[in-house]
Amino acid sequence: MVEQIGTITSADIVLGMLGRKLGSGQELTMAETLMAFTEMAKTRMNYYGPSPANMRLKPPPLPEDVRGVLANYTGI
């Protein structure tokens, strides 16, 4: 039986480090709190797909009648 080893992401490393710090009873600094928020947001984005800022919209296709009018003018 072959077991697959998952990849370790930066989110795993940062969240693990911060979790161990909290687990030992230490308080997180403001910078560490912001790091936790940022890494959690990146993790959630991976679960739910791209955000609207990362989506690429395809332009709508030209309607058939517009393409017909443009085709008439291609010979000019």
Secondary structure, 3 states (H helix, E strand, C coil): CCCCCCCCCHHHHHHHHHHHHHHCCCCCCHHHHHHHHHHHHHHHHHHHCCCCCCCCCCCCCCCHHHHHHHHHCCCC
